[in-house]
Amino acid sequence: MKRTLIALSVLCLIAAGAGAQQMMAGPGFEQELAAALQDLGSTPIGTLTVEDLTKIAARVSIAEQKARYVQRARMASMVIPGVGQLISGDTLGGSLYLTADLAVVAGTLLGAYFLLPSNVQFNQLDYFNTPLTTISSTWNGNTVLQYLPAAGVMAGGMLVKMILGHFAAVGAAHDAREAISQGKVTFTPHFGPMGGGGGMGMGMDMRF
């Protein structure tokens, strides 16, 4: 019963922020809460102070912030390979992934362009001075089969980019966890307005 009341008190403090549900579902929440309750030992409920509850909330908040930091790096590199590495401080890895991503995008666009029917390529069709109706009729005058090679290259390029993004995301998450464990980035809980929502709750203060 005591543990339940303490847990509910902590959650009430955290729930004042906009991301309460995300925090409760985040990795490390249950472990940190259990550890915080263990620290309290057999402290009677009536002797618990706001400071005691704030310490628990702060501990859980830091765990949630770490999870968000790792997730932010992961998602950034999934969208644009290399960005997550740069967020985590891996400049070399980030630069290599960004270069690879640019190469994939550029290669895909160029390959698709040169596989388009010749009558819609720039050397055959002046897109700046030709009426839009003529441009449209030229494109519509080709068959689907004539566009298939270019479409195939685009699909292949998108697949390669997704695979590259996956590996970049995994690497970025690893780099983020390493940055946390090595103390390259730290988190400080604080109470105050969160974002632009006007709510009150646990915020995040990262230091590199």
FIKOLZA-1660 file (N, C-alpha, C; in steps of 0.1 Angstrom, whole numbers, plus 5000, padded with zeros to 4 digits):
% residues 208
   i   px   py   pz ch aa at
   1 5008 4988 5000  A  M  N
   1 5000 5000 5000  A  M CA
   1 5009 5012 5000  A  M  C
   2 5019 5012 5008  A  K  N
   2 5028 5024 5009  A  K CA
   2 5035 5026 4996  A  K  C
   3 5039 5016 4989  A  R  N
   3 5046 5017 4976  A  R CA
   3 5036 5023 4966  A  R  C
   4 5024 5018 4967  A  T  N
   4 5014 5023 4957  A  T CA
   4 5011 5038 4959  A  T  C
   5 5010 5042 4972  A  L  N
   5 5008 5057 4974  A  L CA
   5 5019 5065 4970  A  L  C
   6 5031 5060 4973  A  I  N
   6 5043 5068 4968  A  I CA
   6 5044 5069 4953  A  I  C
   7 5042 5058 4947  A  A  N
   7 5042 5058 4932  A  A CA
   7 5032 5067 4926  A  A  C
   8 5020 5067 4932  A  L  N
   8 5009 5076 4927  A  L CA
   8 5013 5090 4929  A  L  C
   9 5019 5093 4940  A  S  N
   9 5024 5107 4943  A  S CA
   9 5034 5112 4933  A  S  C
  10 5043 5103 4930  A  V  N
  10 5054 5106 4920  A  V CA
  10 5047 5109 4907  A  V  C
  11 5038 5100 4903  A  L  N
  11 5032 5101 4890  A  L CA
  11 5024 5114 4889  A  L  C
  12 5018 5118 4900  A  C  N
  12 5010 5130 4900  A  C CA
  12 5019 5142 4897  A  C  C
  13 5031 5142 4903  A  L  N
  13 5041 5153 4900  A  L CA
  13 5045 5153 4886  A  L  C
  14 5047 5141 4880  A  I  N
  14 5052 5140 4866  A  I CA
  14 5041 5143 4857  A  I  C
  15 5029 5138 4860  A  A  N
  15 5017 5139 4851  A  A CA
  15 5014 5154 4848  A  A  C
  16 5019 5163 4856  A  A  N
  16 5016 5177 4853  A  A CA
  16 5022 5182 4840  A  A  C
  17 5032 5174 4835  A  G  N
  17 5038 5177 4822  A  G CA
  17 5030 5171 4811  A  G  C
  18 5033 5176 4798  A  A  N
  18 5025 5171 4787  A  A CA
  18 5028 5157 4783  A  A  C
  19 5040 5152 4787  A  G  N
  19 5045 5139 4782  A  G CA
  19 5044 5128 4792  A  G  C
  20 5034 5128 4801  A  A  N
  20 5034 5118 4812  A  A CA
  20 5033 5104 4807  A  A  C
  21 5024 5102 4798  A  Q  N
  21 5022 5088 4793  A  Q CA
  21 5034 5083 4786  A  Q  C
  22 5041 5091 4778  A  Q  N
  22 5053 5087 4771  A  Q CA
  22 5063 5083 4781  A  Q  C
  23 5064 5091 4793  A  M  N
  23 5074 5088 4803  A  M CA
  23 5072 5075 4809  A  M  C
  24 5059 5072 4813  A  M  N
  24 5056 5060 4819  A  M CA
  24 5059 5048 4811  A  M  C
  25 5058 5050 4797  A  A  N
  25 5060 5038 4788  A  A CA
  25 5075 5038 4784  A  A  C
  26 5083 5047 4788  A  G  N
  26 5096 5048 4784  A  G CA
  26 5105 5038 4791  A  G  C
  27 5116 5034 4784  A  P  N
  27 5126 5025 4790  A  P CA
  27 5132 5030 4803  A  P  C
  28 5134 5022 4812  A  G  N
  28 5140 5026 4825  A  G CA
  28 5131 5032 4835  A  G  C
  29 5119 5035 4832  A  F  N
  29 5110 5041 4841  A  F CA
  29 5107 5032 4853  A  F  C
  30 5103 5020 4851  A  E  N
  30 5100 5011 4862  A  E CA
  30 5112 5008 4870  A  E  C
  31 5124 5006 4864  A  Q  N
  31 5136 5003 4871  A  Q CA
  31 5140 5015 4880  A  Q  C
  32 5139 5027 4875  A  E  N
  32 5143 5038 4883  A  E CA
  32 5133 5041 4895  A  E  C
  33 5120 5038 4892  A  L  N
  33 5110 5040 4902  A  L CA
  33 5112 5029 4913  A  L  C
  34 5115 5017 4909  A  A  N
  34 5118 5007 4919  A  A CA
  34 5130 5010 4928  A  A  C
  35 5141 5015 4921  A  A  N
  35 5153 5018 4928  A  A CA
  35 5150 5030 4938  A  A  C
  36 5142 5040 4934  A  A  N
  36 5139 5051 4942  A  A CA
  36 5131 5047 4954  A  A  C
  37 5122 5038 4952  A  L  N
  37 5114 5032 4963  A  L CA
  37 5123 5024 4973  A  L  C
  38 5132 5017 4967  A  Q  N
  38 5142 5009 4976  A  Q CA
  38 5150 5019 4985  A  Q  C
  39 5154 5030 4979  A  D  N
  39 5161 5040 4987  A  D CA
  39 5153 5045 4999  A  D  C
  40 5140 5046 4997  A  L  N
  40 5132 5051 5008  A  L CA
  40 5131 5041 5020  A  L  C
  41 5133 5028 5016  A  G  N
  41 5133 5018 5027  A  G CA
  41 5119 5018 5034  A  G  C
  42 5119 5018 5047  A  S  N
  42 5107 5017 5055  A  S CA
  42 5102 5030 5060  A  S  C
  43 5106 5041 5053  A  T  N
  43 5102 5054 5057  A  T CA
  43 5086 5055 5058  A  T  C
  44 5081 5059 5070  A  P  N
  44 5066 5060 5071  A  P CA
  44 5060 5070 5061  A  P  C
  45 5048 5067 5057  A  I  N
  45 5042 5076 5047  A  I CA
  45 5041 5091 5053  A  I  C
  46 5037 5091 5066  A  G  N
  46 5035 5105 5072  A  G CA
  46 5047 5113 5073  A  G  C
  47 5059 5107 5072  A  T  N
  47 5071 5115 5073  A  T CA
  47 5077 5119 5059  A  T  C
  48 5071 5114 5049  A  L  N
  48 5076 5118 5035  A  L CA
  48 5074 5133 5033  A  L  C
  49 5084 5139 5027  A  T  N
  49 5083 5153 5024  A  T CA
  49 5082 5155 5009  A  T  C
  50 5079 5168 5006  A  V  N
  50 5079 5172 4991  A  V CA
  50 5093 5169 4985  A  V  C
  51 5103 5171 4993  A  E  N
  51 5117 5169 4989  A  E CA
  51 5119 5154 4985  A  E  C
  52 5114 5145 4994  A  D  N
  52 5115 5131 4991  A  D CA
  52 5109 5127 4977  A  D  C
  53 5097 5132 4975  A  L  N
  53 5089 5129 4963  A  L CA
  53 5096 5136 4951  A  L  C
  54 5102 5148 4953  A  T  N
  54 5108 5155 4942  A  T CA
  54 5121 5147 4938  A  T  C
  55 5128 5141 4948  A  K  N
  55 5140 5133 4944  A  K CA
  55 5136 5121 4936  A  K  C
  56 5125 5115 4939  A  I  N
  56 5120 5104 4931  A  I CA
  56 5117 5108 4917  A  I  C
  57 5109 5119 4916  A  A  N
  57 5105 5124 4903  A  A CA
  57 5117 5128 4895  A  A  C
  58 5127 5134 4901  A  A  N
  58 5139 5139 4894  A  A CA
  58 5147 5126 4889  A  A  C
  59 5148 5116 4897  A  R  N
  59 5155 5104 4893  A  R CA
  59 5148 5097 4880  A  R  C
  60 5135 5096 4881  A  V  N
  60 5127 5091 4870  A  V CA
  60 5128 5100 4858  A  V  C
  61 5128 5113 4860  A  S  N
  61 5129 5123 4849  A  S CA
  61 5142 5121 4841  A  S  C
  62 5153 5119 4849  A  I  N
  62 5166 5118 4842  A  I CA
  62 5166 5105 4833  A  I  C
  63 5160 5094 4839  A  A  N
  63 5160 5082 4831  A  A CA
  63 5152 5084 4818  A  A  C
  64 5141 5091 4820  A  E  N
  64 5132 5094 4808  A  E CA
  64 5139 5103 4798  A  E  C
  65 5147 5112 4803  A  Q  N
  65 5154 5121 4794  A  Q CA
  65 5165 5114 4786  A  Q  C
  66 5171 5105 4793  A  K  N
  66 5181 5097 4786  A  K CA
  66 5175 5088 4775  A  K  C
  67 5163 5083 4777  A  A  N
  67 5156 5075 4767  A  A CA
  67 5152 5084 4755  A  A  C
  68 5148 5096 4758  A  R  N
  68 5144 5105 4748  A  R CA
  68 5156 5109 4739  A  R  C
  69 5167 5111 4746  A  Y  N
  69 5180 5115 4739  A  Y CA
  69 5184 5105 4729  A  Y  C
  70 5184 5092 4734  A  V  N
  70 5187 5081 4725  A  V CA
  70 5177 5080 4714  A  V  C
  71 5164 5081 4717  A  Q  N
  71 5154 5080 4706  A  Q CA
  71 5155 5091 4696  A  Q  C
  72 5158 5103 4701  A  R  N
  72 5160 5115 4692  A  R CA
  72 5171 5113 4682  A  R  C
  73 5182 5107 4687  A  A  N
  73 5194 5104 4678  A  A CA
  73 5190 5094 4668  A  A  C
  74 5183 5083 4673  A  R  N
  74 5179 5072 4664  A  R CA
  74 5170 5077 4653  A  R  C
  75 5160 5085 4656  A  M  N
  75 5150 5089 4646  A  M CA
  75 5157 5099 4637  A  M  C
  76 5166 5108 4642  A  A  N
  76 5172 5117 4633  A  A CA
  76 5180 5110 4622  A  A  C
  77 5188 5100 4626  A  S  N
  77 5196 5092 4616  A  S CA
  77 5187 5084 4607  A  S  C
  78 5175 5080 4612  A  M  N
  78 5167 5072 4603  A  M CA
  78 5161 5081 4592  A  M  C
  79 5158 5093 4595  A  V  N
  79 5153 5102 4585  A  V CA
  79 5164 5107 4576  A  V  C
  80 5175 5112 4582  A  I  N
  80 5187 5117 4574  A  I CA
  80 5199 5110 4581  A  I  C
  81 5204 5099 4574  A  P  N
  81 5215 5092 4580  A  P CA
  81 5227 5101 4583  A  P  C
  82 5232 5100 4595  A  G  N
  82 5244 5108 4600  A  G CA
  82 5240 5119 4609  A  G  C
  83 5228 5124 4609  A  V  N
  83 5224 5135 4618  A  V CA
  83 5224 5130 4633  A  V  C
  84 5219 5118 4635  A  G  N
  84 5220 5113 4649  A  G CA
  84 5234 5111 4654  A  G  C
  85 5243 5108 4645  A  Q  N
  85 5257 5107 4649  A  Q CA
  85 5263 5120 4653  A  Q  C
  86 5259 5130 4645  A  L  N
  86 5263 5144 4648  A  L CA
  86 5258 5149 4662  A  L  C
  87 5245 5145 4664  A  I  N
  87 5239 5149 4677  A  I CA
  87 5246 5143 4689  A  I  C
  88 5251 5130 4687  A  S  N
  88 5258 5123 4697  A  S CA
  88 5273 5126 4698  A  S  C
  89 5278 5135 4689  A  G  N
  89 5292 5139 4690  A  G CA
  89 5301 5131 4681  A  G  C
  90 5296 5122 4673  A  D  N
  90 5304 5114 4664  A  D CA
  90 5305 5121 4650  A  D  C
  91 5314 5131 4649  A  T  N
  91 5315 5139 4637  A  T CA
  91 5319 5131 4625  A  T  C
  92 5329 5122 4627  A  L  N
  92 5334 5114 4616  A  L CA
  92 5323 5105 4610  A  L  C
  93 5317 5097 4620  A  G  N
  93 5306 5088 4615  A  G CA
  93 5295 5095 4609  A  G  C
  94 5291 5107 4615  A  G  N
  94 5280 5115 4609  A  G CA
  94 5283 5119 4595  A  G  C
  95 5295 5124 4593  A  S  N
  95 5299 5129 4580  A  S CA
  95 5299 5118 4570  A  S  C
  96 5304 5106 4574  A  L  N
  96 5304 5095 4564  A  L CA
  96 5290 5090 4560  A  L  C
  97 5281 5090 4570  A  Y  N
  97 5268 5086 4567  A  Y CA
  97 5261 5096 4559  A  Y  C
  98 5263 5109 4562  A  L  N
  98 5257 5120 4553  A  L CA
  98 5262 5119 4539  A  L  C
  99 5275 5117 4537  A  T  N
  99 5281 5116 4524  A  T CA
  99 5275 5104 4516  A  T  C
 100 5273 5093 4523  A  A  N
 100 5267 5081 4517  A  A CA
 100 5253 5084 4513  A  A  C
 101 5246 5090 4522  A  D  N
 101 5232 5093 4519  A  D CA
 101 5230 5103 4507  A  D  C
 102 5239 5113 4506  A  L  N
 102 5239 5122 4495  A  L CA
 102 5242 5114 4482  A  L  C
 103 5252 5105 4483  A  A  N
 103 5256 5097 4471  A  A CA
 103 5244 5089 4466  A  A  C
 104 5237 5083 4476  A  V  N
 104 5226 5074 4472  A  V CA
 104 5215 5082 4465  A  V  C
 105 5212 5094 4471  A  V  N
 105 5201 5103 4466  A  V CA
 105 5205 5108 4452  A  V  C
 106 5218 5113 4451  A  A  N
 106 5222 5118 4438  A  A CA
 106 5223 5107 4427  A  A  C
 107 5228 5096 4431  A  G  N
 107 5229 5085 4421  A  G CA
 107 5215 5080 4417  A  G  C
 108 5206 5080 4426  A  T  N
 108 5192 5075 4422  A  T CA
 108 5186 5085 4413  A  T  C
 109 5187 5098 4416  A  L  N
 109 5181 5108 4407  A  L CA
 109 5187 5108 4393  A  L  C
 110 5201 5107 4393  A  L  N
 110 5207 5108 4380  A  L CA
 110 5204 5095 4372  A  L  C
 111 5204 5084 4379  A  G  N
 111 5201 5071 4372  A  G CA
 111 5187 5071 4366  A  G  C
 112 5178 5076 4374  A  A  N
 112 5164 5076 4370  A  A CA
 112 5162 5086 4358  A  A  C
 113 5169 5097 4359  A  Y  N
 113 5168 5107 4348  A  Y CA
 113 5173 5102 4335  A  Y  C
 114 5184 5095 4335  A  F  N
 114 5190 5090 4322  A  F CA
 114 5182 5078 4317  A  F  C
 115 5174 5072 4325  A  L  N
 115 5165 5061 4320  A  L CA
 115 5152 5066 4316  A  L  C
 116 5149 5079 4317  A  L  N
 116 5136 5084 4312  A  L CA
 116 5136 5084 4297  A  L  C
 117 5125 5083 4291  A  P  N
 117 5124 5084 4276  A  P CA
 117 5132 5097 4272  A  P  C
 118 5139 5096 4261  A  S  N
 118 5147 5107 4256  A  S CA
 118 5139 5120 4253  A  S  C
 119 5126 5119 4249  A  N  N
 119 5119 5130 4245  A  N CA
 119 5114 5139 4257  A  N  C
 120 5116 5134 4270  A  V  N
 120 5113 5142 4282  A  V CA
 120 5126 5147 4289  A  V  C
 121 5137 5143 4284  A  Q  N
 121 5150 5148 4290  A  Q CA
 121 5153 5162 4286  A  Q  C
 122 5161 5169 4294  A  F  N
 122 5164 5183 4292  A  F CA
 122 5169 5187 4278  A  F  C
 123 5177 5178 4273  A  N  N
 123 5183 5181 4259  A  N CA
 123 5173 5180 4248  A  N  C
 124 5161 5174 4251  A  Q  N
 124 5151 5173 4241  A  Q CA
 124 5139 5182 4243  A  Q  C
 125 5137 5186 4256  A  L  N
 125 5125 5194 4260  A  L CA
 125 5129 5206 4268  A  L  C
 126 5126 5217 4263  A  D  N
 126 5130 5230 4270  A  D CA
 126 5119 5233 4280  A  D  C
 127 5121 5229 4293  A  Y  N
 127 5111 5231 4303  A  Y CA
 127 5108 5245 4307  A  Y  C
 128 5118 5254 4304  A  F  N
 128 5116 5268 4308  A  F CA
 128 5108 5276 4297  A  F  C
 129 5109 5273 4285  A  N  N
 129 5103 5280 4274  A  N CA
 129 5091 5273 4267  A  N  C
 130 5089 5260 4270  A  T  N
 130 5079 5253 4264  A  T CA
 130 5066 5254 4272  A  T  C
 131 5054 5256 4265  A  P  N
 131 5042 5257 4272  A  P CA
 131 5039 5245 4280  A  P  C
 132 5032 5246 4292  A  L  N
 132 5029 5235 4301  A  L CA
 132 5021 5225 4294  A  L  C
 133 5012 5229 4285  A  T  N
 133 5003 5219 4278  A  T CA
 133 5012 5210 4269  A  T  C
 134 5022 5216 4263  A  T  N
 134 5031 5208 4254  A  T CA
 134 5039 5198 4263  A  T  C
 135 5044 5203 4274  A  I  N
 135 5052 5194 4283  A  I CA
 135 5043 5183 4288  A  I  C
 136 5031 5186 4292  A  S  N
 136 5022 5175 4297  A  S CA
 136 5019 5165 4286  A  S  C
 137 5016 5170 4274  A  S  N
 137 5013 5161 4263  A  S CA
 137 5025 5152 4260  A  S  C
 138 5037 5157 4261  A  T  N
 138 5049 5150 4258  A  T CA
 138 5050 5138 4268  A  T  C
 139 5049 5141 4281  A  W  N
 139 5050 5131 4291  A  W CA
 139 5038 5121 4290  A  W  C
 140 5026 5125 4287  A  N  N
 140 5015 5116 4285  A  N CA
 140 5016 5108 4273  A  N  C
 141 5024 5112 4263  A  G  N
 141 5026 5105 4251  A  G CA
 141 5034 5092 4252  A  G  C
 142 5041 5091 4263  A  N  N
 142 5049 5079 4264  A  N CA
 142 5041 5068 4272  A  N  C
 143 5045 5056 4270  A  T  N
 143 5038 5045 4277  A  T CA
 143 5044 5042 4291  A  T  C
 144 5036 5034 4298  A  V  N
 144 5041 5031 4312  A  V CA
 144 5053 5023 4311  A  V  C
 145 5054 5014 4302  A  L  N
 145 5066 5006 4300  A  L CA
 145 5079 5014 4298  A  L  C
 146 5077 5025 4291  A  Q  N
 146 5089 5034 4289  A  Q CA
 146 5094 5041 4302  A  Q  C
 147 5085 5042 4312  A  Y  N
 147 5089 5048 4324  A  Y CA
 147 5093 5038 4335  A  Y  C
 148 5091 5025 4332  A  L  N
 148 5094 5015 4342  A  L CA
 148 5109 5015 4346  A  L  C
 149 5118 5016 4337  A  P  N
 149 5132 5015 4341  A  P CA
 149 5136 5027 4351  A  P  C
 150 5131 5039 4349  A  A  N
 150 5134 5050 4358  A  A CA
 150 5127 5048 4371  A  A  C
 151 5114 5042 4371  A  A  N
 151 5107 5040 4383  A  A CA
 151 5114 5029 4391  A  A  C
 152 5120 5019 4384  A  G  N
 152 5127 5008 4391  A  G CA
 152 5139 5014 4398  A  G  C
 153 5146 5023 4392  A  V  N
 153 5158 5029 4398  A  V CA
 153 5154 5037 4411  A  V  C
 154 5143 5044 4409  A  M  N
 154 5138 5052 4421  A  M CA
 154 5134 5043 4432  A  M  C
 155 5127 5032 4429  A  A  N
 155 5123 5023 4440  A  A CA
 155 5136 5016 4446  A  A  C
 156 5145 5013 4438  A  G  N
 156 5158 5007 4444  A  G CA
 156 5165 5017 4452  A  G  C
 157 5166 5029 4448  A  G  N
 157 5173 5040 4455  A  G CA
 157 5166 5042 4469  A  G  C
 158 5153 5042 4469  A  M  N
 158 5145 5044 4481  A  M CA
 158 5148 5032 4491  A  M  C
 159 5149 5020 4486  A  L  N
 159 5152 5008 4494  A  L CA
 159 5166 5009 4500  A  L  C
 160 5176 5013 4492  A  V  N
 160 5189 5015 4497  A  V CA
 160 5190 5025 4508  A  V  C
 161 5183 5036 4506  A  K  N
 161 5182 5047 4515  A  K CA
 161 5176 5042 4529  A  K  C
 162 5166 5034 4528  A  M  N
 162 5159 5029 4540  A  M CA
 162 5169 5020 4548  A  M  C
 163 5176 5012 4540  A  I  N
 163 5186 5003 4547  A  I CA
 163 5197 5011 4553  A  I  C
 164 5202 5021 4546  A  L  N
 164 5212 5029 4551  A  L CA
 164 5207 5037 4564  A  L  C
 165 5195 5041 4563  A  G  N
 165 5189 5048 4575  A  G CA
 165 5188 5039 4587  A  G  C
 166 5184 5026 4584  A  H  N
 166 5183 5016 4595  A  H CA
 166 5196 5015 4603  A  H  C
 167 5207 5012 4595  A  F  N
 167 5220 5010 4601  A  F CA
 167 5225 5023 4608  A  F  C
 168 5222 5034 4602  A  A  N
 168 5226 5047 4608  A  A CA
 168 5219 5049 4621  A  A  C
 169 5206 5046 4621  A  A  N
 169 5198 5047 4633  A  A CA
 169 5203 5039 4645  A  A  C
 170 5206 5026 4641  A  V  N
 170 5212 5017 4651  A  V CA
 170 5225 5023 4657  A  V  C
 171 5234 5027 4648  A  G  N
 171 5246 5033 4652  A  G CA
 171 5245 5046 4660  A  G  C
 172 5235 5054 4656  A  A  N
 172 5233 5066 4664  A  A CA
 172 5228 5064 4678  A  A  C
 173 5219 5054 4679  A  A  N
 173 5214 5050 4693  A  A CA
 173 5226 5045 4701  A  A  C
 174 5235 5037 4695  A  H  N
 174 5246 5032 4703  A  H CA
 174 5255 5044 4707  A  H  C
 175 5258 5053 4698  A  D  N
 175 5266 5065 4701  A  D CA
 175 5260 5073 4712  A  D  C
 176 5247 5074 4711  A  A  N
 176 5240 5083 4722  A  A CA
 176 5242 5076 4735  A  A  C
 177 5240 5063 4736  A  R  N
 177 5242 5056 4749  A  R CA
 177 5256 5057 4754  A  R  C
 178 5266 5056 4744  A  E  N
 178 5280 5058 4748  A  E CA
 178 5282 5072 4753  A  E  C
 179 5277 5082 4747  A  A  N
 179 5279 5096 4751  A  A CA
 179 5273 5098 4765  A  A  C
 180 5262 5091 4769  A  I  N
 180 5256 5092 4782  A  I CA
 180 5265 5085 4792  A  I  C
 181 5270 5073 4789  A  S  N
 181 5277 5065 4798  A  S CA
 181 5291 5071 4801  A  S  C
 182 5297 5078 4791  A  Q  N
 182 5310 5085 4792  A  Q CA
 182 5309 5099 4798  A  Q  C
 183 5297 5103 4801  A  G  N
 183 5295 5116 4807  A  G CA
 183 5297 5128 4797  A  G  C
 184 5296 5125 4784  A  K  N
 184 5297 5136 4774  A  K CA
 184 5285 5145 4774  A  K  C
 185 5274 5139 4778  A  V  N
 185 5261 5147 4779  A  V CA
 185 5255 5143 4792  A  V  C
 186 5250 5153 4799  A  T  N
 186 5244 5151 4812  A  T CA
 186 5230 5157 4812  A  T  C
 187 5222 5153 4821  A  F  N
 187 5208 5158 4822  A  F CA
 187 5205 5163 4836  A  F  C
 188 5198 5174 4837  A  T  N
 188 5195 5180 4849  A  T CA
 188 5180 5183 4850  A  T  C
 189 5172 5176 4859  A  P  N
 189 5158 5179 4860  A  P CA
 189 5155 5192 4865  A  P  C
 190 5144 5198 4861  A  H  N
 190 5140 5211 4866  A  H CA
 190 5125 5212 4864  A  H  C
 191 5119 5220 4873  A  F  N
 191 5104 5223 4872  A  F CA
 191 5102 5236 4866  A  F  C
 192 5093 5237 4856  A  G  N
 192 5090 5250 4850  A  G CA
 192 5081 5247 4838  A  G  C
 193 5078 5258 4830  A  P  N
 193 5070 5256 4818  A  P CA
 193 5077 5247 4808  A  P  C
 194 5069 5239 4802  A  M  N
 194 5074 5229 4792  A  M CA
 194 5070 5233 4778  A  M  C
 195 5080 5235 4770  A  G  N
 195 5077 5238 4756  A  G CA
 195 5068 5250 4754  A  G  C
 196 5059 5248 4745  A  G  N
 196 5049 5259 4742  A  G CA
 196 5035 5256 4746  A  G  C
 197 5034 5244 4754  A  G  N
 197 5021 5240 4758  A  G CA
 197 5015 5247 4770  A  G  C
 198 5023 5255 4777  A  G  N
 198 5018 5262 4789  A  G CA
 198 5017 5254 4801  A  G  C
 199 5020 5241 4800  A  G  N
 199 5019 5232 4812  A  G CA
 199 5031 5233 4821  A  G  C
 200 5030 5227 4833  A  M  N
 200 5041 5226 4842  A  M CA
 200 5045 5212 4844  A  M  C
 201 5058 5209 4844  A  G  N
 201 5062 5196 4846  A  G CA
 201 5077 5195 4846  A  G  C
 202 5082 5182 4844  A  M  N
 202 5097 5180 4844  A  M CA
 202 5102 5184 4830  A  M  C
 203 5112 5192 4830  A  G  N
 203 5119 5196 4817  A  G CA
 203 5132 5189 4816  A  G  C
 204 5139 5193 4805  A  M  N
 204 5152 5186 4803  A  M CA
 204 5163 5197 4800  A  M  C
 205 5174 5195 4807  A  D  N
 205 5185 5204 4805  A  D CA
 205 5197 5196 4802  A  D  C
 206 5202 5196 4789  A  M  N
 206 5213 5188 4785  A  M CA
 206 5226 5196 4785  A  M  C
 207 5237 5190 4790  A  R  N
 207 5250 5197 4790  A  R CA
 207 5260 5189 4783  A  R  C
 208 5267 5195 4773  A  F  N
 208 5277 5187 4766  A  F CA
 208 5291 5192 4770  A  F  C
% end
